[in-house]
Amino acid sequence: MWTLTGFADEISPELDEQVNTLAEESISYMELRSVWNTNVLDLTDKELRKVKSAAAERGIGISSIQRVAMKMDRMASWSDESLLRRPS
């Protein structure tokens, strides 16, 4: 059986919209990356408790903690040769 998880910040920067949408779609885990336009590593303890509580109230677990890094420029072309090169 597969467990489906998702980056909730792709739904919205707002926590309630993130967890409500996940619950509506029967997705029971989220990869915590950012909330309120704030990187997970920059959230306060109080904010993290709020995330944990809001997710738990809807039966959503946190599958992993991700940091926003190396997001590809949305305008970059997949045919762009620089995207295909391996780092040295």
C-alpha positions in Angstrom: 0.0 0.0 0.0 1.2 3.5 -0.9 1.2 6.4 1.5 0.5 9.7 -0.3 2.2 12.8 1.0 2.5 16.3 -0.4 4.1 19.7 -0.2 1.3 21.6 1.3 2.8 25.0 0.6 2.1 24.3 -3.1 -1.6 24.7 -2.1 -1.3 28.0 -0.3 1.0 29.9 2.1 -1.9 29.8 4.7 -1.9 26.9 7.2 -5.6 26.4 7.4 -6.0 26.2 3.6 -3.1 23.8 3.4 -4.4 21.3 6.0 -8.1 21.7 5.0 -7.3 20.9 1.3 -5.1 17.9 2.3 -7.9 16.6 4.5 -10.5 17.1 1.7 -8.3 15.2 -0.7 -7.8 12.3 1.8 -4.0 13.0 2.0 -3.0 12.1 5.4 0.6 13.3 5.5 2.4 16.5 4.5 6.0 17.4 3.9 6.4 20.6 6.0 8.4 23.1 4.0 6.9 26.5 4.6 3.8 28.1 6.2 2.7 31.8 6.1 5.5 32.4 3.5 8.0 31.4 6.2 10.6 28.6 5.7 10.0 25.8 8.2 13.5 26.4 9.7 12.5 30.0 10.5 9.2 29.2 12.3 9.0 29.9 16.0 8.3 27.2 18.5 4.8 28.7 18.9 4.2 28.6 15.2 5.4 25.0 15.0 3.0 24.0 17.8 0.2 25.6 15.8 1.1 23.7 12.7 1.3 20.4 14.7 -2.0 21.1 16.3 -3.8 22.1 13.1 -2.5 19.1 11.2 -3.4 16.7 14.1 -6.9 18.0 14.4 -7.5 17.0 10.7 -5.7 13.6 11.1 -2.7 14.7 9.1 0.8 13.7 10.0 4.1 15.3 9.1 6.1 12.8 6.9 9.2 15.0 6.7 10.7 18.4 7.2 11.9 20.0 4.0 13.7 23.3 3.5 13.0 25.4 0.6 16.2 25.2 -1.4 17.2 25.0 -5.0 13.8 25.7 -6.4 14.1 25.7 -10.2 13.3 28.9 -12.0 9.8 28.2 -13.4 10.8 30.0 -16.6 13.8 27.6 -17.2 13.3 25.3 -20.1 13.8 21.6 -19.7 15.8 21.7 -22.9 18.2 24.2 -21.2 21.5 22.5 -21.3 22.6 23.9 -18.0 19.8 21.8 -16.3 21.2 18.6 -17.7 24.8 19.0 -16.6 26.0 17.2 -13.6 27.7 19.2 -10.9 31.6 19.0 -11.0 
